[in-house]
C-alpha cells in the first residue's frame, strides 16, 4: 500500500510542477534533423522523420503490393481496405481504379 501512495504522490507532484509540459515548450530539443533542421525531444522520433527524406517505401501490402513509407499507413490501408466491419477476418475488395 505504501508503494501505491508514493507512486500517486510522484504523479501528482509531476502534474503540479508540469515538468514534462515545460520540457515540451523549451527551445532546446536535442535531436535535430540534419536535412530539414526539424528538432525533436524524443530520440525515437528522429529516425521516423528521416524516412520522409529518403523516398524509400519499405512497407508493402501483401495483397495488392502497394508500398508505403510508414508502417502506420500500411496498417491503416489494411484495416480500411481488407477488414469487414462485422468480422475480424481479412476480405478482398477489388480496387475500382485497377479494373
BAVOBA-734281 format. One record per residue: x, y, z of N, C-alpha, C in turn. Coordinates in Angstrom, 1 decimal, m for minus. Example, Ala and Ser with C-alpha at 12.3 -4.5 7.8 and 13.67 -1.06 7.14 Angstrom:
residues 2
<filum n_c1="13.2" n_c2="m5.7" n_c3="7.8" ca_c1="12.3" ca_c2="m4.5" ca_c3="7.8" c_c1="13.2" c_c2="m3.3" c_c3="7.8"/>
<filum n_c1="12.8" n_c2="m2.2" n_c3="7.1" ca_c1="13.7" ca_c2="m1.1" ca_c3="7.1" c_c1="12.9" c_c2="0.0" c_c3="7.9"/>
This chain:
residues 99
<filum n_c1="0.8" n_c2="m1.2" n_c3="0.0" ca_c1="0.0" ca_c2="0.0" ca_c3="0.0" c_c1="0.9" c_c2="1.3" c_c3="0.0"/>
<filum n_c1="2.0" n_c2="1.2" n_c3="0.7" ca_c1="2.9" ca_c2="2.3" ca_c3="0.7" c_c1="3.4" c_c2="2.7" c_c3="m0.6"/>
<filum n_c1="3.8" n_c2="1.7" n_c3="m1.5" ca_c1="4.3" ca_c2="1.9" ca_c3="m2.8" c_c1="3.3" c_c2="2.7" c_c3="m3.7"/>
<filum n_c1="2.0" n_c2="2.3" n_c3="m3.5" ca_c1="0.9" ca_c2="2.9" ca_c3="m4.3" c_c1="0.8" c_c2="4.4" c_c3="m3.9"/>
<filum n_c1="0.9" n_c2="4.7" n_c3="m2.6" ca_c1="0.8" ca_c2="6.1" ca_c3="m2.1" c_c1="2.0" c_c2="6.9" c_c3="m2.7"/>
<filum n_c1="3.2" n_c2="6.3" n_c3="m2.6" ca_c1="4.4" ca_c2="7.0" ca_c3="m3.1" c_c1="4.3" c_c2="7.3" c_c3="m4.6"/>
<filum n_c1="3.8" n_c2="6.3" n_c3="m5.4" ca_c1="3.6" ca_c2="6.5" ca_c3="m6.8" c_c1="2.6" c_c2="7.6" c_c3="m7.1"/>
<filum n_c1="1.5" n_c2="7.6" n_c3="m6.4" ca_c1="0.5" ca_c2="8.6" ca_c3="m6.6" c_c1="1.0" c_c2="10.0" c_c3="m6.2"/>
<filum n_c1="1.9" n_c2="10.0" n_c3="m5.2" ca_c1="2.5" ca_c2="11.3" ca_c3="m4.8" c_c1="3.4" c_c2="11.8" c_c3="m5.9"/>
<filum n_c1="4.2" n_c2="10.9" n_c3="m6.5" ca_c1="5.1" ca_c2="11.3" ca_c3="m7.6" c_c1="4.3" c_c2="11.8" c_c3="m8.8"/>
<filum n_c1="3.3" n_c2="11.1" n_c3="m9.1" ca_c1="2.5" ca_c2="11.5" ca_c3="m10.3" c_c1="1.8" c_c2="12.9" c_c3="m10.0"/>
<filum n_c1="1.3" n_c2="13.1" n_c3="m8.8" ca_c1="0.6" ca_c2="14.4" ca_c3="m8.5" c_c1="1.7" c_c2="15.5" c_c3="m8.5"/>
<filum n_c1="2.9" n_c2="15.2" n_c3="m8.0" ca_c1="3.9" ca_c2="16.2" ca_c3="m8.0" c_c1="4.4" c_c2="16.6" c_c3="m9.4"/>
<filum n_c1="4.4" n_c2="15.6" n_c3="m10.2" ca_c1="4.8" ca_c2="15.9" ca_c3="m11.6" c_c1="3.7" c_c2="16.8" c_c3="m12.3"/>
<filum n_c1="2.5" n_c2="16.5" n_c3="m12.0" ca_c1="1.4" ca_c2="17.3" ca_c3="m12.5" c_c1="1.4" c_c2="18.7" c_c3="m12.0"/>
<filum n_c1="1.7" n_c2="18.9" n_c3="m10.7" ca_c1="1.8" ca_c2="20.2" ca_c3="m10.1" c_c1="2.9" c_c2="21.0" c_c3="m10.7"/>
<filum n_c1="4.1" n_c2="20.4" n_c3="m10.9" ca_c1="5.2" ca_c2="21.1" ca_c3="m11.4" c_c1="5.2" c_c2="21.3" c_c3="m12.9"/>
<filum n_c1="4.5" n_c2="20.4" n_c3="m13.6" ca_c1="4.4" ca_c2="20.5" ca_c3="m15.0" c_c1="5.7" c_c2="20.3" c_c3="m15.7"/>
<filum n_c1="6.6" n_c2="19.4" n_c3="m15.1" ca_c1="7.9" ca_c2="19.2" ca_c3="m15.7" c_c1="7.9" c_c2="18.8" c_c3="m17.1"/>
<filum n_c1="7.1" n_c2="17.8" n_c3="m17.4" ca_c1="7.1" ca_c2="17.3" ca_c3="m18.8" c_c1="6.5" c_c2="18.3" c_c3="m19.8"/>
<filum n_c1="5.4" n_c2="19.0" n_c3="m19.3" ca_c1="4.8" ca_c2="20.0" ca_c3="m20.1" c_c1="5.8" c_c2="21.1" c_c3="m20.4"/>
<filum n_c1="6.5" n_c2="21.6" n_c3="m19.4" ca_c1="7.5" ca_c2="22.6" ca_c3="m19.6" c_c1="8.6" c_c2="22.2" c_c3="m20.6"/>
<filum n_c1="9.0" n_c2="20.9" n_c3="m20.5" ca_c1="10.0" ca_c2="20.4" ca_c3="m21.4" c_c1="9.6" c_c2="20.4" c_c3="m22.9"/>
<filum n_c1="8.3" n_c2="20.2" n_c3="m23.1" ca_c1="7.8" ca_c2="20.2" ca_c3="m24.5" c_c1="7.8" c_c2="21.6" c_c3="m25.1"/>
<filum n_c1="7.9" n_c2="22.7" n_c3="m24.2" ca_c1="7.9" ca_c2="24.0" ca_c3="m24.8" c_c1="9.3" c_c2="24.7" c_c3="m24.8"/>
<filum n_c1="10.3" n_c2="24.0" n_c3="m24.3" ca_c1="11.6" ca_c2="24.6" ca_c3="m24.3" c_c1="12.2" c_c2="24.6" c_c3="m25.7"/>
<filum n_c1="12.9" n_c2="25.6" n_c3="m26.0" ca_c1="13.5" ca_c2="25.7" ca_c3="m27.3" c_c1="14.6" c_c2="24.7" c_c3="m27.6"/>
<filum n_c1="15.2" n_c2="24.1" n_c3="m26.5" ca_c1="16.2" ca_c2="23.1" ca_c3="m26.7" c_c1="15.6" c_c2="21.7" c_c3="m26.9"/>
<filum n_c1="15.7" n_c2="21.3" n_c3="m28.1" ca_c1="15.3" ca_c2="19.9" ca_c3="m28.5" c_c1="16.6" c_c2="19.3" c_c3="m29.0"/>
<filum n_c1="17.1" n_c2="18.3" n_c3="m28.3" ca_c1="18.5" ca_c2="17.8" ca_c3="m28.6" c_c1="18.6" c_c2="16.9" c_c3="m29.8"/>
<filum n_c1="17.5" n_c2="16.5" n_c3="m30.4" ca_c1="17.6" ca_c2="15.6" ca_c3="m31.5" c_c1="17.2" c_c2="16.3" c_c3="m32.8"/>
<filum n_c1="18.2" n_c2="16.7" n_c3="m33.6" ca_c1="17.9" ca_c2="17.6" ca_c3="m34.8" c_c1="18.2" c_c2="16.9" c_c3="m36.1"/>
<filum n_c1="17.2" n_c2="17.0" n_c3="m37.0" ca_c1="17.4" ca_c2="16.5" ca_c3="m38.4" c_c1="18.4" c_c2="17.4" c_c3="m39.1"/>
<filum n_c1="19.4" n_c2="16.7" n_c3="m39.7" ca_c1="20.5" ca_c2="17.4" ca_c3="m40.4" c_c1="20.0" c_c2="17.9" c_c3="m41.8"/>
<filum n_c1="18.9" n_c2="17.4" n_c3="m42.3" ca_c1="18.5" ca_c2="17.8" ca_c3="m43.6" c_c1="17.5" c_c2="18.9" c_c3="m43.5"/>
<filum n_c1="16.5" n_c2="18.8" n_c3="m42.7" ca_c1="15.4" ca_c2="19.8" ca_c3="m42.6" c_c1="15.5" c_c2="20.7" c_c3="m41.4"/>
<filum n_c1="16.4" n_c2="20.3" n_c3="m40.5" ca_c1="16.7" ca_c2="21.1" ca_c3="m39.2" c_c1="15.5" c_c2="21.1" c_c3="m38.3"/>
<filum n_c1="14.6" n_c2="20.1" n_c3="m38.5" ca_c1="13.5" ca_c2="19.9" ca_c3="m37.5" c_c1="14.0" c_c2="19.3" c_c3="m36.3"/>
<filum n_c1="13.6" n_c2="19.7" n_c3="m35.1" ca_c1="14.1" ca_c2="19.1" ca_c3="m33.9" c_c1="13.0" c_c2="18.4" c_c3="m33.1"/>
<filum n_c1="13.5" n_c2="17.4" n_c3="m32.3" ca_c1="12.6" ca_c2="16.5" ca_c3="m31.5" c_c1="13.1" c_c2="16.4" c_c3="m30.1"/>
<filum n_c1="12.2" n_c2="16.3" n_c3="m29.2" ca_c1="12.5" ca_c2="16.0" ca_c3="m27.8" c_c1="12.9" c_c2="14.5" c_c3="m27.7"/>
<filum n_c1="12.1" n_c2="13.6" n_c3="m28.3" ca_c1="12.3" ca_c2="12.2" ca_c3="m28.2" c_c1="13.2" c_c2="11.7" c_c3="m29.3"/>
<filum n_c1="14.2" n_c2="10.9" n_c3="m28.9" ca_c1="15.2" ca_c2="10.4" ca_c3="m29.8" c_c1="14.5" c_c2="9.4" c_c3="m30.8"/>
<filum n_c1="13.5" n_c2="8.7" n_c3="m30.4" ca_c1="12.8" ca_c2="7.7" ca_c3="m31.3" c_c1="12.1" c_c2="8.4" c_c3="m32.4"/>
<filum n_c1="11.8" n_c2="9.7" n_c3="m32.4" ca_c1="11.0" ca_c2="10.3" ca_c3="m33.4" c_c1="11.9" c_c2="10.7" c_c3="m34.6"/>
<filum n_c1="13.2" n_c2="10.9" n_c3="m34.4" ca_c1="14.1" ca_c2="11.3" ca_c3="m35.5" c_c1="14.2" c_c2="10.3" c_c3="m36.6"/>
<filum n_c1="14.4" n_c2="9.0" n_c3="m36.3" ca_c1="14.5" ca_c2="8.0" ca_c3="m37.4" c_c1="13.2" c_c2="7.9" c_c3="m38.2"/>
<filum n_c1="12.1" n_c2="8.1" n_c3="m37.6" ca_c1="10.8" ca_c2="8.1" ca_c3="m38.3" c_c1="10.7" c_c2="9.3" c_c3="m39.2"/>
<filum n_c1="11.2" n_c2="10.4" n_c3="m38.7" ca_c1="11.1" ca_c2="11.6" ca_c3="m39.6" c_c1="12.1" c_c2="11.5" c_c3="m40.7"/>
<filum n_c1="13.2" n_c2="10.9" n_c3="m40.6" ca_c1="14.2" ca_c2="10.7" ca_c3="m41.6" c_c1="13.7" c_c2="10.0" c_c3="m42.8"/>
<filum n_c1="12.7" n_c2="9.1" n_c3="m42.6" ca_c1="12.1" ca_c2="8.4" ca_c3="m43.7" c_c1="11.5" c_c2="9.3" c_c3="m44.7"/>
<filum n_c1="11.0" n_c2="10.5" n_c3="m44.3" ca_c1="10.4" ca_c2="11.4" ca_c3="m45.2" c_c1="11.4" c_c2="12.0" c_c3="m46.2"/>
<filum n_c1="12.7" n_c2="12.0" n_c3="m45.9" ca_c1="13.7" ca_c2="12.5" ca_c3="m46.8" c_c1="14.3" c_c2="11.5" c_c3="m47.7"/>
<filum n_c1="14.1" n_c2="10.2" n_c3="m47.5" ca_c1="14.7" ca_c2="9.2" ca_c3="m48.3" c_c1="13.9" c_c2="8.8" c_c3="m49.6"/>
<filum n_c1="12.6" n_c2="8.8" n_c3="m49.5" ca_c1="11.7" ca_c2="8.4" ca_c3="m50.6" c_c1="11.6" c_c2="6.9" c_c3="m50.7"/>
<filum n_c1="12.1" n_c2="6.2" n_c3="m49.8" ca_c1="12.0" ca_c2="4.7" ca_c3="m49.8" c_c1="10.7" c_c2="4.3" c_c3="m49.2"/>
<filum n_c1="10.0" n_c2="3.4" n_c3="m49.9" ca_c1="8.7" ca_c2="2.9" ca_c3="m49.4" c_c1="9.0" c_c2="1.4" c_c3="m49.0"/>
<filum n_c1="9.2" n_c2="1.2" n_c3="m47.8" ca_c1="9.7" ca_c2="m0.1" ca_c3="m47.3" c_c1="8.5" c_c2="m1.0" c_c3="m46.9"/>
<filum n_c1="7.3" n_c2="m0.5" n_c3="m46.7" ca_c1="6.2" ca_c2="m1.3" ca_c3="m46.2" c_c1="5.2" c_c2="m1.6" c_c3="m47.3"/>
<filum n_c1="5.1" n_c2="m2.9" n_c3="m47.7" ca_c1="4.3" ca_c2="m3.3" ca_c3="m48.8" c_c1="3.1" c_c2="m4.1" c_c3="m48.3"/>
<filum n_c1="1.9" n_c2="m3.9" n_c3="m49.0" ca_c1="0.7" ca_c2="m4.7" ca_c3="m48.7" c_c1="0.9" c_c2="m6.0" c_c3="m49.4"/>
<filum n_c1="0.7" n_c2="m7.1" n_c3="m48.6" ca_c1="0.9" ca_c2="m8.5" ca_c3="m49.1" c_c1="m0.1" c_c2="m8.8" c_c3="m50.2"/>
<filum n_c1="m1.2" n_c2="m8.1" n_c3="m50.2" ca_c1="m2.3" ca_c2="m8.5" ca_c3="m51.2" c_c1="m2.2" c_c2="m7.7" c_c3="m52.5"/>
<filum n_c1="m2.1" n_c2="m6.4" n_c3="m52.4" ca_c1="m2.1" ca_c2="m5.6" ca_c3="m53.6" c_c1="m0.8" c_c2="m5.0" c_c3="m53.9"/>
<filum n_c1="0.2" n_c2="m5.2" n_c3="m53.1" ca_c1="1.6" ca_c2="m4.7" ca_c3="m53.3" c_c1="1.8" c_c2="m3.2" c_c3="m53.4"/>
<filum n_c1="0.9" n_c2="m2.5" n_c3="m52.8" ca_c1="1.1" ca_c2="m1.0" ca_c3="m52.7" c_c1="2.1" c_c2="m0.8" c_c3="m51.7"/>
<filum n_c1="3.0" n_c2="0.2" n_c3="m51.9" ca_c1="4.1" ca_c2="0.5" ca_c3="m51.0" c_c1="3.8" c_c2="1.8" c_c3="m50.2"/>
<filum n_c1="4.2" n_c2="1.8" n_c3="m49.0" ca_c1="4.0" ca_c2="2.9" ca_c3="m48.1" c_c1="5.3" c_c2="3.2" c_c3="m47.4"/>
<filum n_c1="5.5" n_c2="4.5" n_c3="m47.1" ca_c1="6.7" ca_c2="5.0" ca_c3="m46.4" c_c1="6.6" c_c2="4.5" c_c3="m44.9"/>
<filum n_c1="5.5" n_c2="4.7" n_c3="m44.3" ca_c1="5.3" ca_c2="4.5" ca_c3="m42.9" c_c1="4.5" c_c2="3.2" c_c3="m42.6"/>
<filum n_c1="4.9" n_c2="2.5" n_c3="m41.5" ca_c1="4.2" ca_c2="1.3" ca_c3="m41.1" c_c1="2.8" c_c2="1.6" c_c3="m40.8"/>
<filum n_c1="2.5" n_c2="2.7" n_c3="m40.1" ca_c1="1.2" ca_c2="3.1" ca_c3="m39.7" c_c1="0.3" c_c2="3.3" c_c3="m40.9"/>
<filum n_c1="0.8" n_c2="3.8" n_c3="m42.0" ca_c1="0.0" ca_c2="4.0" ca_c3="m43.3" c_c1="m0.4" c_c2="2.6" c_c3="m43.8"/>
<filum n_c1="0.5" n_c2="1.7" n_c3="m43.8" ca_c1="0.1" ca_c2="0.3" ca_c3="m44.2" c_c1="m0.9" c_c2="m0.3" c_c3="m43.3"/>
<filum n_c1="m0.8" n_c2="m0.1" n_c3="m42.0" ca_c1="m1.8" ca_c2="m0.6" ca_c3="m41.1" c_c1="m3.2" c_c2="0.0" c_c3="m41.4"/>
<filum n_c1="m3.2" n_c2="1.3" n_c3="m41.6" ca_c1="m4.5" ca_c2="1.9" ca_c3="m41.9" c_c1="m5.1" c_c2="1.4" c_c3="m43.3"/>
<filum n_c1="m4.2" n_c2="1.2" n_c3="m44.3" ca_c1="m4.6" ca_c2="0.6" ca_c3="m45.5" c_c1="m5.3" c_c2="m0.7" c_c3="m45.3"/>
<filum n_c1="m4.6" n_c2="m1.6" n_c3="m44.6" ca_c1="m5.1" ca_c2="m3.0" ca_c3="m44.4" c_c1="m6.4" c_c2="m2.9" c_c3="m43.6"/>
<filum n_c1="m6.5" n_c2="m2.1" n_c3="m42.6" ca_c1="m7.7" ca_c2="m2.0" ca_c3="m41.8" c_c1="m8.9" c_c2="m1.5" c_c3="m42.6"/>
<filum n_c1="m8.7" n_c2="m0.5" n_c3="m43.4" ca_c1="m9.8" ca_c2="0.1" ca_c3="m44.1" c_c1="m10.1" c_c2="m0.6" c_c3="m45.4"/>
<filum n_c1="m9.2" n_c2="m1.3" n_c3="m46.0" ca_c1="m9.5" ca_c2="m2.0" ca_c3="m47.3" c_c1="m9.8" c_c2="m3.4" c_c3="m47.2"/>
<filum n_c1="m9.3" n_c2="m4.2" n_c3="m46.2" ca_c1="m9.4" ca_c2="m5.6" ca_c3="m46.2" c_c1="m10.1" c_c2="m6.2" c_c3="m45.0"/>
<filum n_c1="m10.5" n_c2="m5.4" n_c3="m44.1" ca_c1="m11.3" ca_c2="m5.9" ca_c3="m43.0" c_c1="m12.7" c_c2="m5.5" c_c3="m43.1"/>
<filum n_c1="m13.6" n_c2="m6.4" n_c3="m42.9" ca_c1="m15.1" ca_c2="m6.1" ca_c3="m42.9" c_c1="m15.4" c_c2="m5.5" c_c3="m41.5"/>
<filum n_c1="m16.5" n_c2="m4.7" n_c3="m41.5" ca_c1="m16.9" ca_c2="m4.1" ca_c3="m40.2" c_c1="m17.4" c_c2="m5.0" c_c3="m39.2"/>
<filum n_c1="m17.9" n_c2="m6.1" n_c3="m39.6" ca_c1="m18.6" ca_c2="m7.1" ca_c3="m38.7" c_c1="m17.7" c_c2="m8.2" c_c3="m38.3"/>
<filum n_c1="m16.6" n_c2="m8.5" n_c3="m39.0" ca_c1="m15.8" ca_c2="m9.6" ca_c3="m38.7" c_c1="m14.3" c_c2="m9.2" c_c3="m38.7"/>
<filum n_c1="m13.5" n_c2="m10.1" n_c3="m38.1" ca_c1="m12.1" ca_c2="m9.8" ca_c3="m37.9" c_c1="m11.3" c_c2="m10.5" c_c3="m39.0"/>
<filum n_c1="m12.0" n_c2="m11.2" n_c3="m39.9" ca_c1="m11.2" ca_c2="m11.9" ca_c3="m41.0" c_c1="m10.9" c_c2="m11.0" c_c3="m42.1"/>
<filum n_c1="m9.9" n_c2="m11.2" n_c3="m42.8" ca_c1="m9.5" ca_c2="m10.4" ca_c3="m44.0" c_c1="m10.4" c_c2="m10.8" c_c3="m45.1"/>
<filum n_c1="m10.8" n_c2="m9.8" n_c3="m45.8" ca_c1="m11.6" ca_c2="m9.9" ca_c3="m47.1" c_c1="m10.9" c_c2="m9.2" c_c3="m48.2"/>
<filum n_c1="m11.1" n_c2="m9.6" n_c3="m49.4" ca_c1="m10.5" ca_c2="m8.9" ca_c3="m50.5" c_c1="m11.6" c_c2="m8.1" c_c3="m51.2"/>
<filum n_c1="m11.3" n_c2="m6.8" n_c3="m51.4" ca_c1="m12.2" ca_c2="m5.9" ca_c3="m52.2" c_c1="m11.4" c_c2="m5.4" c_c3="m53.3"/>
<filum n_c1="m11.8" n_c2="m5.7" n_c3="m54.6" ca_c1="m11.1" ca_c2="m5.2" ca_c3="m55.7" c_c1="m11.0" c_c2="m3.7" c_c3="m55.8"/>
<filum n_c1="m9.9" n_c2="m3.2" n_c3="m56.2" ca_c1="m9.8" ca_c2="m1.7" ca_c3="m56.3" c_c1="m10.5" c_c2="m1.3" c_c3="m57.6"/>
<filum n_c1="m11.5" n_c2="m0.4" n_c3="m57.5" ca_c1="m12.2" ca_c2="0.0" ca_c3="m58.7" c_c1="m11.4" c_c2="0.8" c_c3="m59.7"/>
<filum n_c1="m10.3" n_c2="1.4" n_c3="m59.2" ca_c1="m9.4" ca_c2="2.1" ca_c3="m60.1" c_c1="m8.5" c_c2="1.2" c_c3="m61.0"/>
<filum n_c1="m8.3" n_c2="m0.1" n_c3="m60.5" ca_c1="m7.5" ca_c2="m1.0" ca_c3="m61.3" c_c1="m8.3" c_c2="m1.8" c_c3="m62.3"/>
<filum n_c1="m9.6" n_c2="m1.8" n_c3="m62.2" ca_c1="m10.4" ca_c2="m2.6" ca_c3="m63.1" c_c1="m10.7" c_c2="m1.9" c_c3="m64.4"/>
